[in-house]
Amino acid sequence: MPGRLAPAPKPVWQNDYYAVLVDAPMAIVWNVRSSKPFASLEELEASVASVCVSLDGLGRSRYALLLDVRAAPGRNDPAFEAALDRLRPLWFRGFRRVGVLVQSVVGELQAQRYARRDSIKRLITSDEAALLRYLTQGG
């Protein structure tokens, strides 16, 4: 979030894996992934379930979702991918727009593969400014 002139997003929930922050003036909910690897699929599922409860409490339709996975450790084993396939629709549903902020081309390719599988429209980029512009557009 460097270079922003607006106040920083306000933290509303956090665990070892994710933080949920709200930027009310921009109407964006940030989900920021930490660098801590999941020790088990149960931890992944419980963590995303908690994120979803937090998002539900905010009123998803009022916001765009920005998922910042720049710090996420790489992982693409079949069980992990299957779990994310189940979780993403619950996680991303109901927002005006969805954007994914990635660190690398590899991360971008993985996020694009996920987008093709779940058919949830989103912008995937390493350009934070472009992502913020996309998420704050009307419609």
C-alpha positions, 0 to 999 in steps of 0.5 A: 500500500505504499505511495497512497495518500488516503488513510491506511485500510483499517484492520478488522480481523487477522489470524496467522495466515490472513488479515482483513482490512477495510478501506471505507473511503475506497470501498475496498476490503483487503485480504492480505495473505501472510508468508506462513505456510499452511501446515494442513488442509484443515488449517487452510479450510478453517482459516478461509472459513473465518475470513468468510465470516468476517467478510459476511459481517462487512456486507460484501455488496458494498465493497470490492475485494482485493486479495493480496497474495504477494507474500504467499508461499507457493503451493500447487499440490492436488489436494491444496488446489482442490480445497481452494477450488471449493473455497474460492466461490464462497470467498469471492462471491457477492463483491462488486469487483474482485482483484488479485495482487500477485508478486510474480509471473508464476503467481499471476499464471496460477491465479489465472488458472484458478480464475478459469476454473471458477469463472469468477471475473477478476483482475490479476496483476502485480500493479497495485495502482492499476488494481486499485483503479479497477476496483474503484471503477463503477459498475 
